[in-house]
């Protein structure tokens, strides 16, 4: 069943190339870039006899102007994917929560889907978030869990046919990283109070003043850069991992067309299938890592007493 | 290098208008690292909605249910432990009671034995005393009777001797007759 889905996905990914190849041989065809970038069109299954994929144009809205900022809120493929992921996550987890609550009323642990969701929620909560954010970490649990499930669903949506990886877009990962950055810094301010300034300005109290000032001048920028590299790394890691996997799969599929041979086709196909399995693992891994590192960073700033 | 640095700053400090344009729209080479502000705004809005909805309707109830279950389990374990402790205490109490009862029984037995012993000794003592007394009395009675009998015999003998002598004196003249007399007297005594 899953193999069939994967196979369909691979065929679909290759479909635009096949059409383009018929047009003109010398024209260079880029099947990878459209796949990994955002677009104002949505790929949907076409009607019978019209090929496998059909693009529908999404509406263009007039850009909003907020001060000097021009904001084009026209929906794109990734916006649709984000909305789909949001809907899926909300439906899946709220229904799971209902199931858990219903079973909890009878004093028994949940079964089936809600049991599986509860196990995942509990694992992320007890093994990833709570041990890393430090004491009184209960307040950060919903944030970390939302990160995990939202990123995971976005990652997985990129693996199904007609799907697109919203988390393979730097805008999405950067926004998530910025939100995480804000959460980290606000957590630091709350936990340290006035001492939060010490996480920006390096001011070693146990050193003589003559040493303190040069040390502060040299190390304060390092501390400040350290603050910004964390979310930057989060954004780049997720973006690069999600994009890279898709590029590898598409490159392998592209091999079939560069060889132009049916005989050689099974080999790249088998490799692409293997990479798709790897991608399935990476989808979970990257969602997990984003959550884990966010928790670790929150814990770091909350525990940094100078 | 400079463009990379500017991107670092741009990413960290929430989208700047500089990077607002979409690289793809231009139709030229695609810059994967230029974020579109529209998508960033969408992401923010969607993530915020997902966060609020999930925190309220999913993670809250799940965590609450799990906490309740954990509390119930904890309570069950605690009550089981309390029950066990109570049972152990009860067992110890019963053991102590049985021990005490055993000791008491032992005491009773030994007391009974001691009492029996003393009673036996007492009884033996008193019996012996009584026996001695009785023996003494019997001996005394016997002595008294013996003395009385001896006195009687003595008196009788005297009387007899006197009677015999008087008869002898009465018929002193005839020796043969005297003899006969005494003999007939003695014979009469025999008949008497």
Contacts between the chains, C-beta under 8 A, distances in Angstrom:
chain1	res1	chain2	res2	distance
A	33	B	30	5.2
A	36	B	32	7.4
A	37	B	24	5.2
A	37	B	30	5.6
A	37	B	32	7.0
A	38	B	22	7.4
A	38	B	24	6.6
A	38	B	36	6.9
A	38	B	39	6.4
A	39	B	24	7.3
A	63	B	38	7.9
A	68	B	17	5.7
A	69	B	17	5.2
A	69	B	20	7.1
A	69	B	37	6.9
A	70	B	17	6.9
A	70	B	20	5.7
A	70	B	37	7.5
A	71	B	20	8.0
A	71	B	37	5.6
A	71	B	38	6.0
A	71	B	41	5.9
A	72	B	20	7.9
A	72	B	22	7.7
A	72	B	36	7.2
A	72	B	37	7.1
A	72	B	38	4.1
A	73	B	38	5.1
A	73	B	41	6.3
A	73	B	42	7.0
A	74	B	38	6.5
A	75	B	42	7.7
A	76	B	36	7.8
A	76	B	38	7.4
A	76	B	39	6.4
A	78	B	39	5.8
A	78	B	42	8.0
A	79	B	38	7.9
A	79	B	39	6.4
A	79	B	42	4.7
A	82	B	42	6.2
A	82	B	43	6.2
A	82	B	46	4.8
A	83	B	46	6.3
A	86	B	46	4.9
A	86	B	49	6.5
A	86	B	50	4.8
A	89	B	50	5.9
A	89	B	54	6.9
A	90	B	50	6.3
A	90	B	53	5.2
A	90	B	54	6.6
A	90	B	57	7.8
A	90	B	58	7.6
A	93	B	54	5.6
A	93	B	57	7.9
A	93	B	58	3.7
A	93	B	59	7.6
A	93	B	62	8.0
A	94	B	53	7.3
A	94	B	54	7.6
A	94	B	57	4.6
A	94	B	58	5.1
A	96	B	58	6.9
A	96	B	62	7.1
A	97	B	57	6.2
A	97	B	58	4.4
A	97	B	59	7.6
A	97	B	60	7.8
A	97	B	61	4.2
A	97	B	62	5.1
A	98	B	61	7.6
A	100	B	61	6.5
A	100	B	62	5.1
A	100	B	65	4.7
A	100	B	66	7.8
A	101	B	61	4.9
A	101	B	64	8.0
A	101	B	65	5.6
A	103	B	65	7.7
A	104	B	65	3.7
A	104	B	68	6.0
A	104	B	69	6.4
A	107	B	69	7.5
A	107	B	72	6.3
A	109	B	69	6.6
A	110	B	65	7.8
A	117	B	62	7.5
A	118	B	62	5.7
A	118	B	65	7.8
A	118	B	66	6.9
A	121	B	58	8.0
A	121	B	59	6.6
A	121	B	62	5.3
A	121	B	63	7.7
A	122	B	62	8.0
A	122	B	66	6.3
A	125	B	63	7.1
A	141	B	59	6.6
A	141	B	63	7.0
A	142	B	51	6.8
A	142	B	54	6.6
A	142	B	55	3.7
A	142	B	59	4.8
A	142	B	60	7.6
A	143	B	51	6.6
A	143	B	55	7.9
A	145	B	54	7.0
A	145	B	59	5.3
A	146	B	47	7.3
A	146	B	50	5.8
A	146	B	51	4.5
A	146	B	54	5.2
A	146	B	55	7.0
A	146	B	59	7.8
A	149	B	54	7.2
A	150	B	47	6.4
A	150	B	50	5.4
A	166	B	43	7.8
A	169	B	35	7.7
A	169	B	39	6.4
A	170	B	11	7.9
A	170	B	32	6.4
A	170	B	33	5.5
A	170	B	34	7.3
A	170	B	35	4.9
A	171	B	35	3.6
A	171	B	36	5.1
A	171	B	37	7.7
A	171	B	39	3.9
A	171	B	40	4.7
A	171	B	43	6.6
A	172	B	39	6.4
A	172	B	40	7.7
A	172	B	43	4.8
A	174	B	11	4.8
A	174	B	15	7.7
A	174	B	35	5.2
A	174	B	40	6.6
A	175	B	35	7.9
A	175	B	39	7.9
A	175	B	40	4.6
A	175	B	43	4.0
A	175	B	44	5.3
A	175	B	47	7.1
A	176	B	43	6.8
A	176	B	47	6.6
A	177	B	11	7.1
A	178	B	11	7.4
A	178	B	12	7.3
A	178	B	14	5.5
A	179	B	44	7.0
A	179	B	47	6.4
A	181	B	12	6.9
A	228	B	8	6.7
A	228	B	9	7.6
A	228	B	12	4.1
A	229	B	8	7.9
A	231	B	11	7.5
A	231	B	12	6.3
A	232	B	8	5.6
A	232	B	11	5.7
A	232	B	12	6.1
A	235	B	11	6.0
A	239	B	32	7.9
A	243	B	32	6.7
